[in-house]
Amino acid sequence: MLNTNTSGVEYESVSDDYLDQRQLKKGAAGWILLASLGVSYVISGDFAGWNFGLEQGGFGGMLLATLAMGIMYLFMVLSLAELSASLPTAGGGYSYARRAMGPWGGYLTGTAILLEYAIAPAAIAVFIGGYVNELFGLDGPLVYAAFYAIFVGLHLWGAGEALKIMMVITAIAALAIVVFSLGLIPHFDSKNLFDITVNLDAAGASSFLPQGYFGIWAALPFAMWLFLAVEGVPLAAEESTDPARDMPKGIITAMVILLVFGALVLFLAPGAAGSDAMKDHAAPLVGALQAIYGTDSALATFVNAVGLAGLIASFFSIIYAYSRQVFALSRAGYLPRFLSVTNNRKVPAMALIIPGAIGFLLSLTGEGDLMITMAVFGATISYALMMLSHIILRAREPELERPYKTPGGILTSGIALLLAVIAFISTFLVNQEAAFWSAVFYGIMVVYFGVFSRHHLVAKAPEEEFAAIANAEKELN
């Protein structure tokens, strides 16, 4: 056992075949598949969840919140494009923070990402139940269980197969947004955006900001739902064909598409049916079409049926994301090592099944909006730490090979860092209960690392080897 006093961690020796038992399938994804993966992570947010921001801040509050979060995500994606091309491992943000801030920084970042990805599918499962209820009159635990079982099972089949299925589902979901947009553009009326009753007691209240200035803050977590999880693309680095080229191209393409989709749903759903009607609707895109064309209209039924694919796409892809995050943390010893063992199809089975079971139990609460806030809590912590990692690595390792460089450099990542901190604070303003339980989970995981796993890390893991090589090069220089 080797003790590294500088970071307060200890490494355990492992068998020679340790990494052989923890191999992912190489070359499973090119840049087009990566871009599709980025869109699929997020696209469910276009179909449900974002509209709760209208209730918190009205259209004006939601619009300003979306502009702020759109900038944050765009700048973060440009920063991650650089990091993912330079350090292509399955750990994604955890790997970058590990390189920049050591084992503690890596673990804090990876755990925050895991909190986001473990909870987000549970929220999406609740929204899937809403769409299935509109179609078939079924909702609740049986629906949630069926979707978890089917899509965890598909991932167990194999990464390449799962990603190709996901790409098809994402394309279908994108078609639903196009049809929705074409159906509502002729019926858009800007007056409908501002029909929420003004809270005269709120500071700065107006028809544009019916809940006043506070509404902008309160809408931030729901504005994030239009982009949440696009940062997960780098988790596929070890399964991509050419990470240095494909990662930047894939994640930036995904972000551009998501900005367009976000603008379409934000303006057209409330602009056609009214913000007040959309602010708490379980299926806002379907509800907007029903308000214009009738409850049983072919257009609304089509978008409802096909729109379910959008929720499924994100549900499907974020299951992939949490499994790869668990895999990377487990392989390096930060989480129990059995979670990273891969089967004969190069799939980490336990990293899929165990978080899936936890997510299913969370979905039984039926509190989709609460779980959005919990996911945002973890996401914003990880965003701040990833952007800090970008800044540190730019300053400390200017010679690091960077096949892609972030436009604007540390100014870009610095702005994203500031906005991430603001978004983190907003989770306490929107739902203190959600923030509290997220903090409890995060605290338990930190204690686990401090008491146990930091004494049992694996030096052979790619993230640890990268750090060892970097330290050796620093000493030589």
HELIX and SHEET records of a PDB file:
HELIX    1   1 LEU A   19  GLN A   21  5                                   3    
HELIX    2   2 TRP A   31  VAL A   42  1                                  12    
HELIX    3   3 SER A   44  PHE A   47  1                                   4    
HELIX    4   4 PHE A   52  SER A   86  1                                  35    
HELIX    5   5 GLY A   93  PHE A  136  1                                  44    
HELIX    6   6 PRO A  141  TRP A  157  1                                  17    
HELIX    7   7 ALA A  159  LEU A  184  1                                  26    
HELIX    8   8 ILE A  185  HIS A  187  5                                   3    
HELIX    9   9 SER A  190  PHE A  194  5                                   5    
HELIX   10  10 PHE A  214  MET A  224  1                                  11    
HELIX   11  11 VAL A  230  GLU A  239  5                                  10    
HELIX   12  12 PRO A  243  ALA A  273  1                                  31    
HELIX   13  13 SER A  275  MET A  278  1                                   4    
HELIX   14  14 PRO A  284  TYR A  293  1                                  10    
HELIX   15  15 ALA A  298  ARG A  331  1                                  34    
HELIX   16  16 ARG A  337  SER A  340  5                                   4    
HELIX   17  17 ALA A  349  SER A  363  1                                  15    
HELIX   18  18 GLY A  368  ARG A  396  1                                  29    
HELIX   19  19 ILE A  410  VAL A  430  1                                  21    
HELIX   20  20 GLN A  432  VAL A  451  1                                  20    
HELIX   21  21 SER A  453  HIS A  455  5                                   3    
HELIX   22  22 PRO A  462  LEU A  476  1                                  15    
SHEET    1   A 3 LEU A   2  THR A   4  0                                        
SHEET    2   A 3 VAL A   9  GLU A  12 -1                                        
SHEET    3   A 3 LEU A 457  VAL A 458  1                                        
END                                                                             
